[in-house]
């Protein structure tokens, strides 16, 4: 899409790892709402989302990447040590 602005963030319960909500801003952010609301409604945790296939290249990958970052399993992006 040749765009640099935008952010996808998943909010999770640290104990259960379940999704509590999501914040998505940027071009076509509305396209990602359905997946995050479904995950919330079904009680999905970060592993459920990270094990779900997300096509490449798509915006839905940002949901996958957020879940993988929470799980510590991401391989597509560099995450500095805290």
C-alpha positions as CSV (number, residue, x, y, z in Angstrom):
1,X,0.0,0.0,0.0
2,X,3.1,2.2,0.2
3,X,2.0,3.7,3.5
4,X,4.0,4.0,6.7
5,X,1.4,5.3,9.1
6,X,-0.9,2.9,11.1
7,X,-0.8,0.8,14.2
8,X,-2.4,-2.5,15.4
9,X,-2.4,-3.2,19.1
10,X,-4.0,-6.1,20.9
11,X,-4.9,-5.8,24.6
12,X,-4.6,-9.0,26.6
13,X,-5.1,-10.4,30.1
14,X,-1.6,-11.3,31.3
15,X,-2.8,-14.3,33.3
16,X,-5.1,-16.0,30.7
17,X,-3.5,-14.5,27.6
18,X,-7.0,-13.8,26.3
19,X,-7.8,-10.9,24.1
20,X,-9.6,-8.0,25.9
21,X,-9.7,-5.6,23.1
22,X,-7.8,-4.1,20.1
23,X,-6.8,-0.8,18.7
24,X,-6.4,-0.4,15.0
25,X,-5.6,2.9,13.2
26,X,-4.6,3.6,9.7
27,X,-5.8,3.1,6.1
28,X,-8.4,0.4,5.9
29,X,-8.4,-0.2,9.7
30,X,-12.1,-1.1,9.5
31,X,-11.2,-4.2,7.6
32,X,-9.5,-5.6,10.7
33,X,-12.4,-5.1,13.1
34,X,-14.2,-8.3,12.3
35,X,-11.3,-10.6,13.2
36,X,-10.6,-8.8,16.5
37,X,-14.2,-8.8,17.5
38,X,-14.6,-12.5,16.7
39,X,-11.5,-13.3,18.7
40,X,-12.9,-11.3,21.6
41,X,-16.3,-12.9,21.4
42,X,-15.0,-16.5,21.2
43,X,-12.5,-15.9,24.1
44,X,-9.5,-16.4,21.9
45,X,-6.0,-16.2,23.4
46,X,-2.8,-14.9,21.8
47,X,-1.8,-18.5,20.7
48,X,-5.2,-19.0,19.0
49,X,-4.6,-15.9,16.9
50,X,-1.0,-16.6,16.2
51,X,-1.8,-20.1,15.0
52,X,-4.4,-18.9,12.6
53,X,-3.3,-18.5,9.0
54,X,-3.2,-14.9,7.7
55,X,-2.5,-14.4,4.0
56,X,0.6,-12.5,2.9
57,X,0.8,-9.7,2.0
58,X,-2.3,-8.3,3.7
59,X,-3.3,-6.0,6.5
60,X,-4.6,-8.9,8.5
61,X,-1.0,-9.9,9.1
62,X,-0.8,-7.0,11.5
63,X,-3.2,-8.9,13.9
64,X,-1.0,-12.0,13.5
65,X,2.2,-10.0,14.2
66,X,0.7,-8.4,17.3
67,X,-0.3,-11.8,18.7
68,X,3.1,-13.3,17.9
69,X,4.8,-10.4,19.6
70,X,2.7,-11.0,22.7
71,X,3.6,-14.7,22.5
72,X,7.3,-14.0,21.9
73,X,7.2,-16.1,18.7
74,X,7.5,-13.5,16.0
75,X,10.1,-14.0,13.3
76,X,9.1,-11.4,10.8
77,X,9.9,-8.2,12.8
78,X,12.8,-7.3,15.0
79,X,11.8,-6.7,18.6
80,X,14.4,-5.2,20.8
81,X,15.0,-6.7,24.2
82,X,13.5,-4.8,27.1
